[in-house]
């Protein structure tokens, strides 16, 4: 809570970078991202990347993608959406910013989908097998 208060003071003083760093240290990447957006901060690049990574860790893949776009990292913005399993959004973004990668991205996502479907089927088989293995024990009891 102290870091958040210090960030408020720094923001009021006009030291937006220090405020954003404090918010990030306080594990408040959404607030830091909003501050960066409100004040159109585009540097330092590594701090903005840290905010984007923290957003992803918190599950805010859309916000991370938006921030990465603001710092002109369209490939990373697309990958943030892919990591968040927002595949349609990732493809739409790729069509706008990296059209040469759309086909490869669609193939990659299709392969992931097929692999996931295969593992889901494998999990279903394991569940079924474990039920079959328990049934004889249940009937003996």
CORQUIVEN-V463495 format. One record per residue. N is the residue number from 1. RES is the residue in one letter. PHI is phi as a letter, one per 40 degrees, with the letter a starting at -180 (NA if undefined). Layout:
((N	RES	PHI) (N	RES	PHI))
//
This chain:
((1	X	NA) (2	X	c) (3	X	c) (4	X	c) (5	X	c) (6	X	c) (7	X	c) (8	X	c) (9	X	c) (10	X	c) (11	X	c) (12	X	c) (13	X	c) (14	X	g) (15	X	c) (16	X	c) (17	X	c) (18	X	c) (19	X	c) (20	X	c) (21	X	c) (22	X	c) (23	X	c) (24	X	c) (25	X	c) (26	X	c) (27	X	g) (28	X	b) (29	X	c) (30	X	c) (31	X	c) (32	X	c) (33	X	c) (34	X	c) (35	X	c) (36	X	c) (37	X	c) (38	X	d) (39	X	b) (40	X	f) (41	X	c) (42	X	b) (43	X	a) (44	X	c) (45	X	d) (46	X	c) (47	X	c) (48	X	c) (49	X	c) (50	X	c) (51	X	c) (52	X	c) (53	X	c) (54	X	c) (55	X	c) (56	X	c) (57	X	d) (58	X	c) (59	X	g) (60	X	c) (61	X	c) (62	X	c) (63	X	c) (64	X	c) (65	X	c) (66	X	d) (67	X	c) (68	X	c) (69	X	c) (70	X	c) (71	X	c) (72	X	f) (73	X	b) (74	X	c) (75	X	c) (76	X	c) (77	X	c) (78	X	c) (79	X	c) (80	X	c) (81	X	c) (82	X	c) (83	X	c) (84	X	c) (85	X	f) (86	X	b) (87	X	c) (88	X	c) (89	X	c) (90	X	c) (91	X	c) (92	X	c) (93	X	c) (94	X	c) (95	X	d) (96	X	c) (97	X	b) (98	X	a) (99	X	d) (100	X	c) (101	X	b) (102	X	d) (103	X	c) (104	X	c) (105	X	c) (106	X	c) (107	X	c) (108	X	d) (109	X	c) (110	X	c) (111	X	c) (112	X	c) (113	X	c) (114	X	c) (115	X	c) (116	X	c) (117	X	c) (118	X	c) (119	X	c) (120	X	c) (121	X	c) (122	X	c) (123	X	c) (124	X	d) (125	X	c) (126	X	c) (127	X	c) (128	X	c) (129	X	c) (130	X	c) (131	X	c) (132	X	c) (133	X	c) (134	X	c) (135	X	d) (136	X	c) (137	X	c) (138	X	c) (139	X	c) (140	X	c) (141	X	c))
//
